[in-house]
């Protein structure tokens, strides 16, 4: 990131207290600048996994529509 906040959108998220405390420990140890820094990093790390899931859904949707049972995936 370039430090500008022009392309950033503020969102609210509710997390369990234990998760917030864990994030705060990481910030205290200097591994992250702040909570937002950790959350952005976690989302960046998760995005390839989410993209893979999306691609699997897209490739599987045609097979689902062709199946006799509309609600069952061929693999089930």
PDB file with SEQRES, HELIX, SHEET and CRYST1 records, atoms N, CA, C and O in Angstrom:
SEQRES   1 A   76  UNK UNK UNK UNK UNK UNK UNK UNK UNK UNK UNK UNK UNK          
SEQRES   2 A   76  UNK UNK UNK UNK UNK UNK UNK UNK UNK UNK UNK UNK UNK          
SEQRES   3 A   76  UNK UNK UNK UNK UNK UNK UNK UNK UNK UNK UNK UNK UNK          
SEQRES   4 A   76  UNK UNK UNK UNK UNK UNK UNK UNK UNK UNK UNK UNK UNK          
SEQRES   5 A   76  UNK UNK UNK UNK UNK UNK UNK UNK UNK UNK UNK UNK UNK          
SEQRES   6 A   76  UNK UNK UNK UNK UNK UNK UNK UNK UNK UNK UNK                  
HELIX    1 AA1 UNK A   17  UNK A   28  1                                  12    
HELIX    2 AA2 UNK A   35  UNK A   66  1                                  32    
CRYST1    1.000    1.000    1.000  90.00  90.00  90.00 P 1           1          
ATOM      1  N   UNK A   1       0.821  -1.188   0.000  1.00  0.00           N  
ATOM      2  CA  UNK A   1       0.000   0.000   0.000  1.00  0.00           C  
ATOM      3  C   UNK A   1       0.858   1.242   0.000  1.00  0.00           C  
ATOM      4  O   UNK A   1       1.973   1.238   0.522  1.00  0.00           O  
ATOM      5  N   UNK A   2       0.339   2.304  -0.585  1.00  0.00           N  
ATOM      6  CA  UNK A   2       1.124   3.518  -0.703  1.00  0.00           C  
ATOM      7  C   UNK A   2       0.924   4.491   0.446  1.00  0.00           C  
ATOM      8  O   UNK A   2       1.497   5.580   0.436  1.00  0.00           O  
ATOM      9  N   UNK A   3       0.122   4.121   1.434  1.00  0.00           N  
ATOM     10  CA  UNK A   3      -0.088   5.003   2.566  1.00  0.00           C  
ATOM     11  C   UNK A   3      -1.295   5.908   2.417  1.00  0.00           C  
ATOM     12  O   UNK A   3      -1.787   6.439   3.412  1.00  0.00           O  
ATOM     13  N   UNK A   4      -1.791   6.101   1.181  1.00  0.00           N  
ATOM     14  CA  UNK A   4      -2.983   6.922   1.006  1.00  0.00           C  
ATOM     15  C   UNK A   4      -4.201   6.117   1.410  1.00  0.00           C  
ATOM     16  O   UNK A   4      -4.216   4.891   1.300  1.00  0.00           O  
ATOM     17  N   UNK A   5      -5.212   6.811   1.874  1.00  0.00           N  
ATOM     18  CA  UNK A   5      -6.420   6.123   2.306  1.00  0.00           C  
ATOM     19  C   UNK A   5      -7.560   6.346   1.332  1.00  0.00           C  
ATOM     20  O   UNK A   5      -8.700   5.989   1.629  1.00  0.00           O  
ATOM     21  N   UNK A   6      -7.282   6.927   0.181  1.00  0.00           N  
ATOM     22  CA  UNK A   6      -8.311   7.243  -0.794  1.00  0.00           C  
ATOM     23  C   UNK A   6      -9.048   6.034  -1.341  1.00  0.00           C  
ATOM     24  O   UNK A   6     -10.220   6.137  -1.703  1.00  0.00           O  
ATOM     25  N   UNK A   7      -8.380   4.887  -1.408  1.00  0.00           N  
ATOM     26  CA  UNK A   7      -9.028   3.704  -1.971  1.00  0.00           C  
ATOM     27  C   UNK A   7      -9.455   2.710  -0.899  1.00  0.00           C  
ATOM     28  O   UNK A   7      -9.840   1.585  -1.221  1.00  0.00           O  
ATOM     29  N   UNK A   8      -9.395   3.101   0.356  1.00  0.00           N  
ATOM     30  CA  UNK A   8      -9.776   2.216   1.451  1.00  0.00           C  
ATOM     31  C   UNK A   8     -11.212   2.491   1.876  1.00  0.00           C  
ATOM     32  O   UNK A   8     -11.669   3.634   1.868  1.00  0.00           O  
ATOM     33  N   UNK A   9     -11.914   1.425   2.245  1.00  0.00           N  
ATOM     34  CA  UNK A   9     -13.290   1.526   2.707  1.00  0.00           C  
ATOM     35  C   UNK A   9     -13.344   1.006   4.135  1.00  0.00           C  
ATOM     36  O   UNK A   9     -12.833  -0.075   4.428  1.00  0.00           O  
ATOM     37  N   UNK A  10     -13.950   1.763   5.003  1.00  0.00           N  
ATOM     38  CA  UNK A  10     -14.066   1.354   6.399  1.00  0.00           C  
ATOM     39  C   UNK A  10     -15.262   0.419   6.549  1.00  0.00           C  
ATOM     40  O   UNK A  10     -16.359   0.711   6.073  1.00  0.00           O  
ATOM     41  N   UNK A  11     -15.029  -0.725   7.226  1.00  0.00           N  
ATOM     42  CA  UNK A  11     -16.105  -1.662   7.525  1.00  0.00           C  
ATOM     43  C   UNK A  11     -16.076  -1.984   9.016  1.00  0.00           C  
ATOM     44  O   UNK A  11     -15.059  -1.795   9.683  1.00  0.00           O  
ATOM     45  N   UNK A  12     -17.178  -2.462   9.518  1.00  0.00           N  
ATOM     46  CA  UNK A  12     -17.248  -2.890  10.915  1.00  0.00           C  
ATOM     47  C   UNK A  12     -17.343  -4.404  10.950  1.00  0.00           C  
ATOM     48  O   UNK A  12     -18.069  -5.012  10.163  1.00  0.00           O  
ATOM     49  N   UNK A  13     -16.613  -5.001  11.860  1.00  0.00           N  
ATOM     50  CA  UNK A  13     -16.609  -6.455  12.006  1.00  0.00           C  
ATOM     51  C   UNK A  13     -16.688  -6.773  13.488  1.00  0.00           C  
ATOM     52  O   UNK A  13     -16.013  -6.141  14.300  1.00  0.00           O  
ATOM     53  N   UNK A  14     -17.502  -7.741  13.839  1.00  0.00           N  
ATOM     54  CA  UNK A  14     -17.572  -8.215  15.219  1.00  0.00           C  
ATOM     55  C   UNK A  14     -16.816  -9.529  15.304  1.00  0.00           C  
ATOM     56  O   UNK A  14     -17.067 -10.452  14.529  1.00  0.00           O  
ATOM     57  N   UNK A  15     -15.887  -9.607  16.251  1.00  0.00           N  
ATOM     58  CA  UNK A  15     -15.081 -10.808  16.452  1.00  0.00           C  
ATOM     59  C   UNK A  15     -15.176 -11.244  17.906  1.00  0.00           C  
ATOM     60  O   UNK A  15     -15.406 -10.425  18.796  1.00  0.00           O  
ATOM     61  N   UNK A  16     -14.998 -12.532  18.138  1.00  0.00           N  
ATOM     62  CA  UNK A  16     -14.948 -12.983  19.529  1.00  0.00           C  
ATOM     63  C   UNK A  16     -13.791 -12.311  20.269  1.00  0.00           C  
ATOM     64  O   UNK A  16     -12.746 -12.025  19.686  1.00  0.00           O  
ATOM     65  N   UNK A  17     -13.997 -12.069  21.545  1.00  0.00           N  
ATOM     66  CA  UNK A  17     -13.006 -11.373  22.372  1.00  0.00           C  
ATOM     67  C   UNK A  17     -11.640 -12.047  22.305  1.00  0.00           C  
ATOM     68  O   UNK A  17     -10.618 -11.365  22.235  1.00  0.00           O  
ATOM     69  N   UNK A  18     -11.613 -13.385  22.326  1.00  0.00           N  
ATOM     70  CA  UNK A  18     -10.339 -14.113  22.296  1.00  0.00           C  
ATOM     71  C   UNK A  18      -9.563 -13.829  21.008  1.00  0.00           C  
ATOM     72  O   UNK A  18      -8.337 -13.729  21.035  1.00  0.00           O  
ATOM     73  N   UNK A  19     -10.264 -13.700  19.892  1.00  0.00           N  
ATOM     74  CA  UNK A  19      -9.587 -13.398  18.625  1.00  0.00           C  
ATOM     75  C   UNK A  19      -9.007 -11.992  18.648  1.00  0.00           C  
ATOM     76  O   UNK A  19      -7.888 -11.771  18.184  1.00  0.00           O  
ATOM     77  N   UNK A  20      -9.756 -11.051  19.181  1.00  0.00           N  
ATOM     78  CA  UNK A  20      -9.264  -9.671  19.265  1.00  0.00           C  
ATOM     79  C   UNK A  20      -8.049  -9.600  20.187  1.00  0.00           C  
ATOM     80  O   UNK A  20      -7.077  -8.904  19.891  1.00  0.00           O  
ATOM     81  N   UNK A  21      -8.108 -10.318  21.296  1.00  0.00           N  
ATOM     82  CA  UNK A  21      -6.968 -10.327  22.214  1.00  0.00           C  
ATOM     83  C   UNK A  21      -5.731 -10.922  21.546  1.00  0.00           C  
ATOM     84  O   UNK A  21      -4.616 -10.448  21.764  1.00  0.00           O  
ATOM     85  N   UNK A  22      -5.928 -11.959  20.733  1.00  0.00           N  
ATOM     86  CA  UNK A  22      -4.808 -12.561  20.001  1.00  0.00           C  
ATOM     87  C   UNK A  22      -4.213 -11.553  19.013  1.00  0.00           C  
ATOM     88  O   UNK A  22      -2.994 -11.406  18.925  1.00  0.00           O  
ATOM     89  N   UNK A  23      -5.075 -10.869  18.277  1.00  0.00           N  
ATOM     90  CA  UNK A  23      -4.612  -9.850  17.330  1.00  0.00           C  
ATOM     91  C   UNK A  23      -3.852  -8.758  18.074  1.00  0.00           C  
ATOM     92  O   UNK A  23      -2.794  -8.312  17.630  1.00  0.00           O  
ATOM     93  N   UNK A  24      -4.397  -8.335  19.205  1.00  0.00           N  
ATOM     94  CA  UNK A  24      -3.740  -7.286  19.996  1.00  0.00           C  
ATOM     95  C   UNK A  24      -2.360  -7.729  20.476  1.00  0.00           C  
ATOM     96  O   UNK A  24      -1.433  -6.921  20.534  1.00  0.00           O  
ATOM     97  N   UNK A  25      -2.218  -9.019  20.821  1.00  0.00           N  
ATOM     98  CA  UNK A  25      -0.895  -9.519  21.229  1.00  0.00           C  
ATOM     99  C   UNK A  25       0.094  -9.422  20.079  1.00  0.00           C  
ATOM    100  O   UNK A  25       1.247  -9.039  20.272  1.00  0.00           O  
ATOM    101  N   UNK A  26      -0.359  -9.768  18.888  1.00  0.00           N  
ATOM    102  CA  UNK A  26       0.521  -9.685  17.716  1.00  0.00           C  
ATOM    103  C   UNK A  26       0.941  -8.241  17.454  1.00  0.00           C  
ATOM    104  O   UNK A  26       2.087  -7.973  17.093  1.00  0.00           O  
ATOM    105  N   UNK A  27      -0.001  -7.313  17.639  1.00  0.00           N  
ATOM    106  CA  UNK A  27       0.308  -5.889  17.473  1.00  0.00           C  
ATOM    107  C   UNK A  27       1.310  -5.449  18.542  1.00  0.00           C  
ATOM    108  O   UNK A  27       2.272  -4.743  18.241  1.00  0.00           O  
ATOM    109  N   UNK A  28       1.082  -5.867  19.788  1.00  0.00           N  
ATOM    110  CA  UNK A  28       1.983  -5.506  20.884  1.00  0.00           C  
ATOM    111  C   UNK A  28       3.397  -6.026  20.637  1.00  0.00           C  
ATOM    112  O   UNK A  28       4.381  -5.368  20.974  1.00  0.00           O  
ATOM    113  N   UNK A  29       3.482  -7.213  20.046  1.00  0.00           N  
ATOM    114  CA  UNK A  29       4.798  -7.792  19.743  1.00  0.00           C  
ATOM    115  C   UNK A  29       5.471  -7.124  18.546  1.00  0.00           C  
ATOM    116  O   UNK A  29       6.632  -7.403  18.248  1.00  0.00           O  
ATOM    117  N   UNK A  30       4.743  -6.246  17.864  1.00  0.00           N  
ATOM    118  CA  UNK A  30       5.305  -5.528  16.731  1.00  0.00           C  
ATOM    119  C   UNK A  30       5.205  -6.267  15.405  1.00  0.00           C  
ATOM    120  O   UNK A  30       5.808  -5.853  14.414  1.00  0.00           O  
ATOM    121  N   UNK A  31       4.444  -7.362  15.383  1.00  0.00           N  
ATOM    122  CA  UNK A  31       4.297  -8.111  14.126  1.00  0.00           C  
ATOM    123  C   UNK A  31       3.356  -7.397  13.156  1.00  0.00           C  
ATOM    124  O   UNK A  31       3.434  -7.596  11.943  1.00  0.00           O  
ATOM    125  N   UNK A  32       2.472  -6.569  13.698  1.00  0.00           N  
ATOM    126  CA  UNK A  32       1.551  -5.766  12.883  1.00  0.00           C  
ATOM    127  C   UNK A  32       1.498  -4.375  13.472  1.00  0.00           C  
ATOM    128  O   UNK A  32       1.698  -4.190  14.672  1.00  0.00           O  
ATOM    129  N   UNK A  33       1.229  -3.402  12.632  1.00  0.00           N  
ATOM    130  CA  UNK A  33       1.162  -2.011  13.071  1.00  0.00           C  
ATOM    131  C   UNK A  33      -0.077  -1.783  13.923  1.00  0.00           C  
ATOM    132  O   UNK A  33      -0.033  -1.068  14.924  1.00  0.00           O  
ATOM    133  N   UNK A  34      -1.184  -2.399  13.517  1.00  0.00           N  
ATOM    134  CA  UNK A  34      -2.453  -2.247  14.233  1.00  0.00           C  
ATOM    135  C   UNK A  34      -3.396  -3.389  13.833  1.00  0.00           C  
ATOM    136  O   UNK A  34      -3.035  -4.241  13.021  1.00  0.00           O  
ATOM    137  N   UNK A  35      -4.589  -3.401  14.399  1.00  0.00           N  
ATOM    138  CA  UNK A  35      -5.558  -4.451  14.086  1.00  0.00           C  
ATOM    139  C   UNK A  35      -5.892  -4.495  12.601  1.00  0.00           C  
ATOM    140  O   UNK A  35      -5.965  -5.568  12.002  1.00  0.00           O  
ATOM    141  N   UNK A  36      -6.090  -3.342  12.026  1.00  0.00           N  
ATOM    142  CA  UNK A  36      -6.447  -3.275  10.603  1.00  0.00           C  
ATOM    143  C   UNK A  36      -5.374  -3.907   9.734  1.00  0.00           C  
ATOM    144  O   UNK A  36      -5.680  -4.606   8.768  1.00  0.00           O  
ATOM    145  N   UNK A  37      -4.123  -3.662  10.077  1.00  0.00           N  
ATOM    146  CA  UNK A  37      -3.001  -4.235   9.334  1.00  0.00           C  
ATOM    147  C   UNK A  37      -3.072  -5.768   9.359  1.00  0.00           C  
ATOM    148  O   UNK A  37      -2.873  -6.419   8.333  1.00  0.00           O  
ATOM    149  N   UNK A  38      -3.356  -6.337  10.539  1.00  0.00           N  
ATOM    150  CA  UNK A  38      -3.489  -7.786  10.654  1.00  0.00           C  
ATOM    151  C   UNK A  38      -4.658  -8.296   9.807  1.00  0.00           C  
ATOM    152  O   UNK A  38      -4.521  -9.273   9.071  1.00  0.00           O  
ATOM    153  N   UNK A  39      -5.799  -7.629   9.917  1.00  0.00           N  
ATOM    154  CA  UNK A  39      -6.996  -8.086   9.202  1.00  0.00           C  
ATOM    155  C   UNK A  39      -6.791  -8.012   7.699  1.00  0.00           C  
ATOM    156  O   UNK A  39      -7.189  -8.925   6.975  1.00  0.00           O  
ATOM    157  N   UNK A  40      -6.168  -6.930   7.217  1.00  0.00           N  
ATOM    158  CA  UNK A  40      -5.881  -6.839   5.773  1.00  0.00           C  
ATOM    159  C   UNK A  40      -4.964  -7.970   5.342  1.00  0.00           C  
ATOM    160  O   UNK A  40      -5.183  -8.583   4.297  1.00  0.00           O  
ATOM    161  N   UNK A  41      -3.939  -8.253   6.136  1.00  0.00           N  
ATOM    162  CA  UNK A  41      -3.001  -9.326   5.819  1.00  0.00           C  
ATOM    163  C   UNK A  41      -3.713 -10.681   5.796  1.00  0.00           C  
ATOM    164  O   UNK A  41      -3.486 -11.489   4.896  1.00  0.00           O  
ATOM    165  N   UNK A  42      -4.573 -10.926   6.786  1.00  0.00           N  
ATOM    166  CA  UNK A  42      -5.310 -12.188   6.852  1.00  0.00           C  
ATOM    167  C   UNK A  42      -6.221 -12.355   5.637  1.00  0.00           C  
ATOM    168  O   UNK A  42      -6.323 -13.448   5.081  1.00  0.00           O  
ATOM    169  N   UNK A  43      -6.873 -11.286   5.232  1.00  0.00           N  
ATOM    170  CA  UNK A  43      -7.754 -11.350   4.059  1.00  0.00           C  
ATOM    171  C   UNK A  43      -6.941 -11.605   2.800  1.00  0.00           C  
ATOM    172  O   UNK A  43      -7.338 -12.420   1.967  1.00  0.00           O  
ATOM    173  N   UNK A  44      -5.809 -10.924   2.645  1.00  0.00           N  
ATOM    174  CA  UNK A  44      -4.945 -11.162   1.474  1.00  0.00           C  
ATOM    175  C   UNK A  44      -4.504 -12.624   1.414  1.00  0.00           C  
ATOM    176  O   UNK A  44      -4.476 -13.231   0.344  1.00  0.00           O  
ATOM    177  N   UNK A  45      -4.161 -13.180   2.576  1.00  0.00           N  
ATOM    178  CA  UNK A  45      -3.743 -14.585   2.624  1.00  0.00           C  
ATOM    179  C   UNK A  45      -4.883 -15.533   2.274  1.00  0.00           C  
ATOM    180  O   UNK A  45      -4.650 -16.579   1.668  1.00  0.00           O  
ATOM    181  N   UNK A  46      -6.108 -15.182   2.647  1.00  0.00           N  
ATOM    182  CA  UNK A  46      -7.255 -16.053   2.406  1.00  0.00           C  
ATOM    183  C   UNK A  46      -7.792 -15.957   0.978  1.00  0.00           C  
ATOM    184  O   UNK A  46      -8.401 -16.911   0.492  1.00  0.00           O  
ATOM    185  N   UNK A  47      -7.587 -14.856   0.311  1.00  0.00           N  
ATOM    186  CA  UNK A  47      -8.194 -14.624  -1.002  1.00  0.00           C  
ATOM    187  C   UNK A  47      -7.880 -15.703  -2.037  1.00  0.00           C  
ATOM    188  O   UNK A  47      -8.794 -16.078  -2.772  1.00  0.00           O  
ATOM    189  N   UNK A  48      -6.664 -16.231  -2.153  1.00  0.00           N  
ATOM    190  CA  UNK A  48      -6.432 -17.311  -3.129  1.00  0.00           C  
ATOM    191  C   UNK A  48      -7.297 -18.549  -2.836  1.00  0.00           C  
ATOM    192  O   UNK A  48      -7.783 -19.195  -3.765  1.00  0.00           O  
ATOM    193  N   UNK A  49      -7.487 -18.876  -1.571  1.00  0.00           N  
ATOM    194  CA  UNK A  49      -8.342 -20.010  -1.201  1.00  0.00           C  
ATOM    195  C   UNK A  49      -9.793 -19.729  -1.608  1.00  0.00           C  
ATOM    196  O   UNK A  49     -10.476 -20.612  -2.125  1.00  0.00           O  
ATOM    197  N   UNK A  50     -10.255 -18.513  -1.375  1.00  0.00           N  
ATOM    198  CA  UNK A  50     -11.616 -18.142  -1.755  1.00  0.00           C  
ATOM    199  C   UNK A  50     -11.776 -18.174  -3.275  1.00  0.00           C  
ATOM    200  O   UNK A  50     -12.811 -18.609  -3.780  1.00  0.00           O  
ATOM    201  N   UNK A  51     -10.760 -17.718  -4.002  1.00  0.00           N  
ATOM    202  CA  UNK A  51     -10.818 -17.757  -5.473  1.00  0.00           C  
ATOM    203  C   UNK A  51     -10.902 -19.196  -5.971  1.00  0.00           C  
ATOM    204  O   UNK A  51     -11.635 -19.484  -6.917  1.00  0.00           O  
ATOM    205  N   UNK A  52     -10.158 -20.098  -5.343  1.00  0.00           N  
ATOM    206  CA  UNK A  52     -10.200 -21.503  -5.728  1.00  0.00           C  
ATOM    207  C   UNK A  52     -11.602 -22.066  -5.499  1.00  0.00           C  
ATOM    208  O   UNK A  52     -12.126 -22.794  -6.342  1.00  0.00           O  
ATOM    209  N   UNK A  53     -12.206 -21.730  -4.363  1.00  0.00           N  
ATOM    210  CA  UNK A  53     -13.566 -22.179  -4.082  1.00  0.00           C  
ATOM    211  C   UNK A  53     -14.540 -21.648  -5.127  1.00  0.00           C  
ATOM    212  O   UNK A  53     -15.424 -22.371  -5.588  1.00  0.00           O  
ATOM    213  N   UNK A  54     -14.374 -20.386  -5.496  1.00  0.00           N  
ATOM    214  CA  UNK A  54     -15.239 -19.777  -6.498  1.00  0.00           C  
ATOM    215  C   UNK A  54     -15.097 -20.484  -7.837  1.00  0.00           C  
ATOM    216  O   UNK A  54     -16.096 -20.765  -8.499  1.00  0.00           O  
ATOM    217  N   UNK A  55     -13.871 -20.771  -8.239  1.00  0.00           N  
ATOM    218  CA  UNK A  55     -13.647 -21.479  -9.496  1.00  0.00           C  
ATOM    219  C   UNK A  55     -14.260 -22.878  -9.462  1.00  0.00           C  
ATOM    220  O   UNK A  55     -14.821 -23.334 -10.459  1.00  0.00           O  
ATOM    221  N   UNK A  56     -14.155 -23.562  -8.316  1.00  0.00           N  
ATOM    222  CA  UNK A  56     -14.763 -24.884  -8.179  1.00  0.00           C  
ATOM    223  C   UNK A  56     -16.277 -24.794  -8.294  1.00  0.00           C  
ATOM    224  O   UNK A  56     -16.907 -25.648  -8.918  1.00  0.00           O  
ATOM    225  N   UNK A  57     -16.860 -23.771  -7.698  1.00  0.00           N  
ATOM    226  CA  UNK A  57     -18.309 -23.589  -7.796  1.00  0.00           C  
ATOM    227  C   UNK A  57     -18.725 -23.320  -9.235  1.00  0.00           C  
ATOM    228  O   UNK A  57     -19.713 -23.873  -9.719  1.00  0.00           O  
ATOM    229  N   UNK A  58     -17.974 -22.478  -9.908  1.00  0.00           N  
ATOM    230  CA  UNK A  58     -18.304 -22.155 -11.305  1.00  0.00           C  
ATOM    231  C   UNK A  58     -18.194 -23.377 -12.198  1.00  0.00           C  
ATOM    232  O   UNK A  58     -19.057 -23.599 -13.047  1.00  0.00           O  
ATOM    233  N   UNK A  59     -17.163 -24.163 -12.024  1.00  0.00           N  
ATOM    234  CA  UNK A  59     -16.997 -25.340 -12.881  1.00  0.00           C  
ATOM    235  C   UNK A  59     -18.002 -26.420 -12.521  1.00  0.00           C  
ATOM    236  O   UNK A  59     -18.407 -27.196 -13.387  1.00  0.00           O  
ATOM    237  N   UNK A  60     -18.406 -26.485 -11.277  1.00  0.00           N  
ATOM    238  CA  UNK A  60     -19.356 -27.495 -10.852  1.00  0.00           C  
ATOM    239  C   UNK A  60     -20.799 -27.125 -11.098  1.00  0.00           C  
ATOM    240  O   UNK A  60     -21.660 -28.005 -11.082  1.00  0.00           O  
ATOM    241  N   UNK A  61     -21.102 -25.855 -11.326  1.00  0.00           N  
ATOM    242  CA  UNK A  61     -22.494 -25.432 -11.466  1.00  0.00           C  
ATOM    243  C   UNK A  61     -23.142 -26.023 -12.714  1.00  0.00           C  
ATOM    244  O   UNK A  61     -24.325 -26.360 -12.681  1.00  0.00           O  
ATOM    245  N   UNK A  62     -22.403 -26.157 -13.810  1.00  0.00           N  
ATOM    246  CA  UNK A  62     -22.965 -26.737 -15.025  1.00  0.00           C  
ATOM    247  C   UNK A  62     -23.297 -28.206 -14.801  1.00  0.00           C  
ATOM    248  O   UNK A  62     -24.342 -28.682 -15.244  1.00  0.00           O  
ATOM    249  N   UNK A  63     -22.416 -28.926 -14.116  1.00  0.00           N  
ATOM    250  CA  UNK A  63     -22.665 -30.330 -13.819  1.00  0.00           C  
ATOM    251  C   UNK A  63     -23.890 -30.478 -12.924  1.00  0.00           C  
ATOM    252  O   UNK A  63     -24.666 -31.420 -13.083  1.00  0.00           O  
ATOM    253  N   UNK A  64     -24.064 -29.566 -12.002  1.00  0.00           N  
ATOM    254  CA  UNK A  64     -25.220 -29.629 -11.110  1.00  0.00           C  
ATOM    255  C   UNK A  64     -26.503 -29.428 -11.909  1.00  0.00           C  
ATOM    256  O   UNK A  64     -27.487 -30.134 -11.687  1.00  0.00           O  
ATOM    257  N   UNK A  65     -26.501 -28.478 -12.830  1.00  0.00           N  
ATOM    258  CA  UNK A  65     -27.700 -28.209 -13.625  1.00  0.00           C  
ATOM    259  C   UNK A  65     -28.046 -29.385 -14.538  1.00  0.00           C  
ATOM    260  O   UNK A  65     -29.222 -29.626 -14.813  1.00  0.00           O  
ATOM    261  N   UNK A  66     -27.036 -30.117 -15.012  1.00  0.00           N  
ATOM    262  CA  UNK A  66     -27.272 -31.253 -15.902  1.00  0.00           C  
ATOM    263  C   UNK A  66     -27.719 -32.501 -15.149  1.00  0.00           C  
ATOM    264  O   UNK A  66     -28.304 -33.407 -15.742  1.00  0.00           O  
ATOM    265  N   UNK A  67     -27.452 -32.551 -13.866  1.00  0.00           N  
ATOM    266  CA  UNK A  67     -27.783 -33.737 -13.080  1.00  0.00           C  
ATOM    267  C   UNK A  67     -29.289 -33.920 -12.994  1.00  0.00           C  
ATOM    268  O   UNK A  67     -30.043 -32.949 -13.046  1.00  0.00           O  
ATOM    269  N   UNK A  68     -29.733 -35.190 -12.860  1.00  0.00           N  
ATOM    270  CA  UNK A  68     -31.160 -35.484 -12.718  1.00  0.00           C  
ATOM    271  C   UNK A  68     -31.742 -34.808 -11.491  1.00  0.00           C  
ATOM    272  O   UNK A  68     -32.831 -34.237 -11.537  1.00  0.00           O  
ATOM    273  N   UNK A  69     -31.009 -34.881 -10.403  1.00  0.00           N  
ATOM    274  CA  UNK A  69     -31.455 -34.247  -9.175  1.00  0.00           C  
ATOM    275  C   UNK A  69     -30.827 -32.859  -9.120  1.00  0.00           C  
ATOM    276  O   UNK A  69     -29.623 -32.739  -8.894  1.00  0.00           O  
ATOM    277  N   UNK A  70     -31.611 -31.825  -9.321  1.00  0.00           N  
ATOM    278  CA  UNK A  70     -31.121 -30.450  -9.410  1.00  0.00           C  
ATOM    279  C   UNK A  70     -30.335 -30.032  -8.182  1.00  0.00           C  
ATOM    280  O   UNK A  70     -29.404 -29.237  -8.304  1.00  0.00           O  
ATOM    281  N   UNK A  71     -30.669 -30.530  -7.016  1.00  0.00           N  
ATOM    282  CA  UNK A  71     -30.029 -30.068  -5.780  1.00  0.00           C  
ATOM    283  C   UNK A  71     -28.806 -30.872  -5.381  1.00  0.00           C  
ATOM    284  O   UNK A  71     -28.160 -30.527  -4.391  1.00  0.00           O  
ATOM    285  N   UNK A  72     -28.458 -31.927  -6.102  1.00  0.00           N  
ATOM    286  CA  UNK A  72     -27.330 -32.766  -5.717  1.00  0.00           C  
ATOM    287  C   UNK A  72     -26.166 -32.581  -6.685  1.00  0.00           C  
ATOM    288  O   UNK A  72     -26.356 -32.577  -7.901  1.00  0.00           O  
ATOM    289  N   UNK A  73     -25.001 -32.435  -6.160  1.00  0.00           N  
ATOM    290  CA  UNK A  73     -23.789 -32.373  -6.962  1.00  0.00           C  
ATOM    291  C   UNK A  73     -23.471 -33.789  -7.407  1.00  0.00           C  
ATOM    292  O   UNK A  73     -23.767 -34.735  -6.676  1.00  0.00           O  
ATOM    293  N   UNK A  74     -22.878 -33.968  -8.581  1.00  0.00           N  
ATOM    294  CA  UNK A  74     -22.548 -35.291  -9.090  1.00  0.00           C  
ATOM    295  C   UNK A  74     -21.618 -36.063  -8.159  1.00  0.00           C  
ATOM    296  O   UNK A  74     -21.648 -37.294  -8.135  1.00  0.00           O  
ATOM    297  N   UNK A  75     -20.789 -35.348  -7.391  1.00  0.00           N  
ATOM    298  CA  UNK A  75     -19.826 -35.997  -6.520  1.00  0.00           C  
ATOM    299  C   UNK A  75     -20.472 -36.544  -5.251  1.00  0.00           C  
ATOM    300  O   UNK A  75     -19.868 -37.368  -4.564  1.00  0.00           O  
ATOM    301  N   UNK A  76     -21.696 -36.099  -4.926  1.00  0.00           N  
ATOM    302  CA  UNK A  76     -22.349 -36.529  -3.684  1.00  0.00           C  
ATOM    303  C   UNK A  76     -23.057 -37.843  -3.862  1.00  0.00           C  
ATOM    304  O   UNK A  76     -23.660 -38.353  -2.918  1.00  0.00           O  
TER     305      UNK A  76                                                      
END                                                                             
